Amino acid sequence: MKKWIIGILVVLLVLIIWKGVTIYQKALEPLNNAEAKGNKIALEKTQMETIEDSYTYLGTKAYQVVIGKNAKDEAMIAWIPLDKGEIVTRYKREGISENEALTILKSERDPQEIRSVKLGIEDNNPIWEIIYIGSDNRLTYHKLYFENGKYRNSIKP
């Protein structure tokens, strides 16, 4: 009798884990589809020939940010809207680097912990979005313009 109960519990545990994995995969499908679609558009409609990185940016509008290189091996970035809108492209050399954005943030603010640094876009203006925990222990979304590193805005949810 004890073996039957243990057997049934093991089968139930396996079923629960299997169902959890299935639900997780289904939840990620839209993001994976957006990434694949954004990468395809970047290769077809921009000068990009290879893709190095790609992720979804969720600002006032959703964009797929694609980082890659053109035929001359120049680093490029494309912001591809997930809905209707213009594709925005820039060469990496046209803006500040991630390290420069962090240096600017650290000179202007007092971040205790950097959570993420990524490229985004707001109102067709490429930006760096830095998410950090400040000295006030609050999460802050700090945005700098990609081209010159000037302050755009900060949000403390």
matplotlib code that plots the C-alpha trace (Angstrom):
import matplotlib.pyplot as plt

x = [0.0, 2.8, 4.5, 1.3, 0.9, 4.6, 4.2, 1.1, 2.8, 5.8, 3.5, 1.6, 4.9, 6.1, 2.8, 2.9, 6.5, 5.7, 2.6, 4.6, 7.3, 4.6, 2.9, 6.3, 7.1, 3.7, 4.2, 7.5, 6.2, 5.1, 8.6, 10.4, 8.2, 8.8, 12.5, 12.5, 10.3, 12.5, 15.7, 14.2, 13.1, 16.5, 18.2, 15.7, 15.1, 18.3, 22.0, 22.6, 24.2, 24.8, 23.0, 24.9, 22.0, 18.3, 15.8, 12.4, 12.2, 8.9, 8.6, 5.7, 5.7, 7.2, 10.3, 12.6, 16.2, 18.6, 22.4, 24.5, 27.0, 26.8, 28.9, 31.7, 31.8, 30.4, 28.4, 24.7, 21.6, 18.0, 14.9, 12.0, 8.5, 6.4, 3.3, 3.2, 6.0, 9.3, 12.4, 15.1, 18.8, 22.0, 25.7, 27.0, 29.7, 27.0, 26.2, 27.7, 28.7, 27.1, 30.2, 29.8, 26.1, 27.0, 29.8, 27.3, 24.7, 27.3, 28.4, 24.8, 23.2, 24.1, 23.2, 23.7, 23.0, 22.7, 20.0, 20.2, 21.5, 19.9, 19.1, 15.5, 13.7, 11.1, 9.4, 11.8, 14.8, 17.2, 18.0, 20.0, 17.7, 19.5, 17.5, 19.1, 18.4, 19.3, 20.5, 16.8, 16.3, 13.9, 14.0, 14.7, 14.4, 17.0, 17.0, 19.8, 19.8, 21.9, 23.5, 24.9, 24.2, 22.0, 19.4, 15.9, 14.0, 13.8, 10.9, 10.5, 7.5]
y = [0.0, 2.4, 1.8, 2.6, 5.9, 6.8, 5.8, 8.0, 10.9, 10.6, 10.5, 13.5, 15.4, 14.6, 15.7, 19.0, 19.7, 18.8, 21.1, 23.9, 23.7, 23.6, 26.8, 28.5, 27.7, 29.0, 32.2, 32.8, 32.2, 35.8, 37.1, 34.4, 35.2, 38.9, 38.3, 36.0, 38.5, 41.5, 39.7, 38.8, 42.4, 43.7, 41.5, 42.3, 46.0, 47.4, 47.2, 44.6, 41.3, 39.6, 39.7, 39.7, 40.4, 41.0, 41.8, 43.4, 46.9, 47.7, 51.5, 53.7, 51.4, 47.9, 47.6, 44.8, 46.1, 44.3, 44.7, 43.5, 44.4, 45.4, 44.2, 46.6, 45.0, 48.2, 47.8, 48.8, 49.0, 48.8, 49.6, 47.7, 48.5, 45.5, 47.4, 49.9, 52.5, 53.4, 51.3, 53.4, 52.5, 53.9, 53.0, 52.2, 54.9, 57.6, 57.3, 56.8, 53.3, 51.4, 52.2, 55.9, 55.8, 54.2, 56.7, 59.6, 58.0, 57.5, 61.1, 62.4, 60.0, 57.6, 54.1, 51.4, 48.5, 48.5, 46.0, 46.4, 48.6, 48.3, 50.3, 51.5, 54.1, 56.8, 59.1, 57.9, 58.9, 56.1, 56.0, 54.1, 52.8, 52.1, 50.4, 50.7, 50.8, 54.2, 55.3, 55.7, 52.0, 52.7, 51.2, 53.8, 53.8, 56.4, 57.3, 59.0, 60.0, 57.5, 60.2, 62.5, 61.0, 63.9, 63.2, 62.4, 61.4, 59.1, 57.1, 55.7, 53.4]
z = [0.0, 0.9, -2.5, -4.3, -2.5, -3.2, -6.9, -7.3, -5.6, -8.0, -11.0, -9.8, -9.2, -12.7, -14.2, -12.3, -13.4, -17.0, -17.0, -15.4, -18.1, -20.8, -19.4, -19.1, -22.8, -23.9, -22.0, -23.7, -27.3, -28.0, -27.0, -29.0, -32.0, -31.7, -31.6, -34.6, -36.5, -35.5, -36.5, -39.9, -40.5, -39.5, -42.0, -44.8, -44.3, -42.9, -43.9, -41.2, -42.4, -39.0, -35.7, -32.4, -29.9, -29.9, -27.2, -26.7, -25.2, -23.6, -23.3, -24.4, -27.4, -27.8, -30.0, -30.9, -30.5, -32.8, -32.6, -35.4, -38.1, -41.8, -44.7, -43.7, -40.2, -38.7, -35.5, -36.0, -33.9, -35.3, -33.3, -34.9, -33.7, -32.9, -34.2, -37.0, -37.2, -38.7, -38.2, -36.6, -37.3, -35.9, -36.1, -32.6, -33.1, -33.4, -29.7, -26.3, -25.2, -22.3, -20.1, -20.9, -20.0, -16.7, -16.0, -16.6, -14.3, -11.6, -11.9, -11.7, -9.2, -6.4, -7.7, -5.1, -7.4, -11.2, -12.3, -16.1, -18.9, -22.3, -25.4, -25.9, -27.8, -26.8, -29.3, -32.1, -30.0, -29.1, -25.4, -22.8, -20.1, -16.8, -14.1, -10.7, -7.0, -5.5, -2.1, -1.2, -1.8, -4.6, -8.1, -10.7, -14.5, -15.7, -19.4, -21.3, -24.9, -27.0, -29.2, -26.5, -23.0, -21.9, -19.3, -20.7, -17.6, -14.6, -13.3, -9.8, -9.8]

ax = plt.figure().add_subplot(projection="3d")
ax.plot(x, y, z, "-o")
ax.set_aspect("equal")
plt.show()
